[in-house]
């Protein structure tokens, strides 16, 4: 059987190559474990000076996690889902705290779990093929894998906008917002990777030499609208602002929000608020694990996966059906700390 993630050393770098193209490299627990094992091993070897993450083939870097498995587990005892989240979040934290330079090539689809393994990297390369999103509210989930840390640290209210709507960004927009550190044309990637492997001490210079001016970032013209209309701290306030605006852009985003899980949207707003105040990424992972293990066993996640990914009728029946029906008590229950002995823990 062909491994779904390739880990190898090449010249003076370690390489992690996602190799599950039929699923757009969606992560499994076994893939996360293989990456953790390689990163820990390379940490001990001085001859490995940097780590490069990309995908071996196919049209995307990483489309997320195995959400169908998560929904199946969540409909039962949730044990498999909890094990996956625990391992995936350990990988996210390991990358976030990794001492050696890490470079992620966000070429193609970079969503969900793909965001979780690219954003912790010191260097994040976007291309003309990049399609970045955190679309979890469409399936009753929330932007996890560190989304509660990264999104509130974006300019203005754009993190809230991305979390709630699941809007897709291209490579130029990722660079404009700081989600990417460099913009490199796809045709130059293979040469750039080979040069980094040969001269990892010159990563920054090599990235600059291969970078090209991106096209205009489309989101730039909407940032004022986003800051104004997504300013409210509560979901009902954001809905009210969009309804009152009367403009075409607001109407389009309002229509988008009405397809999302109200519970997931309120969870996402709470996550970004709390995450923006946190000082330690491990605390963020600990909270996201508590939230994730509960959300996957709630109706909206199972229903969202059914409607969008299994039956594909695109007609989820959310419960509760409206933002007003999602109470503060319900959100507090989802965000409660895990019982002693069941919390997420980073790698020793």
ABEGO torsion letter per residue (X at the ends): XBBABBBBBBEABBBBBBBBAAAGGBBBAAAAAAAAAAAAAAAABAABABBBBBBABEABABAEBBAAAAAAAAABAGAAAAAAAAAAAAAAAAAAABABBBBBBBBEBBBEAAAAAAAABABBBBBAABBBBBAAAAAGBBBBGGAAAAAAABBEAAAAAAAAAGBBBBAAAAAAAGABABBBBAAAAAAAAAAAAABAAAAAAAAAAABBBBBBBAAAAAAAAAAAAAABABAAAAAAAAAAAGBAAAAAAAAAAAABBAAAAAAAAAAAAAAAABABAAAAAAAAAAAAAAAAABAAAAAAAAAAAAAGAGBBBBOBABAAABBAAAAAAAABBBBBGABBBBBX
